[in-house]
Amino acid sequence: QVISGSSADQAGVNPGDVILKMNGKAYNDPKALSDAIAKMHAGDKVNMDIWSNGTKRMVQITLGSRPGQSSYEQQQQGAPPDQQQPEDQNP
């Protein structure tokens, strides 16, 4: 699935395209690929080899924030681990 307006959409990934590799690593399981992307941060760049309309091509995608991700989570992703604060500091 390619969400309209997403980073993948803006990079030219189309519905039906098959991701063959991300940053040179093959993922045989869509969940494993999704998990790997979830560990990355908004603004990270990834290279994806995709199969599109009978042709293999490479696209570079700059990751955006994920749907449902709060602005707090986005902010925390950019902070060094020693500077991240719990969202609720009240006991």
Secondary structure in CASP SS format (residue, H / E / C, confidence):
PFRMAT SS
TARGET T0000
AUTHOR 0000-0000-0000
METHOD secondary structure of the structure
MODEL  1
Q C 1.00
V C 1.00
I C 1.00
S C 1.00
G C 1.00
S C 1.00
S H 1.00
A H 1.00
D H 1.00
Q H 1.00
A C 1.00
G C 1.00
V C 1.00
N C 1.00
P C 1.00
G C 1.00
D C 1.00
V E 1.00
I E 1.00
L E 1.00
K E 1.00
M E 1.00
N C 1.00
G C 1.00
K E 1.00
A E 1.00
Y C 1.00
N C 1.00
D C 1.00
P H 1.00
K H 1.00
A H 1.00
L H 1.00
S H 1.00
D H 1.00
A H 1.00
I H 1.00
A H 1.00
K C 1.00
M C 1.00
H C 1.00
A C 1.00
G C 1.00
D C 1.00
K E 1.00
V E 1.00
N E 1.00
M E 1.00
D E 1.00
I E 1.00
W E 1.00
S E 1.00
N C 1.00
G C 1.00
T E 1.00
K E 1.00
R E 1.00
M E 1.00
V E 1.00
Q E 1.00
I E 1.00
T E 1.00
L C 1.00
G C 1.00
S C 1.00
R C 1.00
P C 1.00
G C 1.00
Q C 1.00
S C 1.00
S H 1.00
Y H 1.00
E H 1.00
Q H 1.00
Q H 1.00
Q H 1.00
Q H 1.00
G H 1.00
A C 1.00
P C 1.00
P H 1.00
D H 1.00
Q H 1.00
Q C 1.00
Q C 1.00
P C 1.00
E C 1.00
D C 1.00
Q C 1.00
N C 1.00
P C 1.00
END
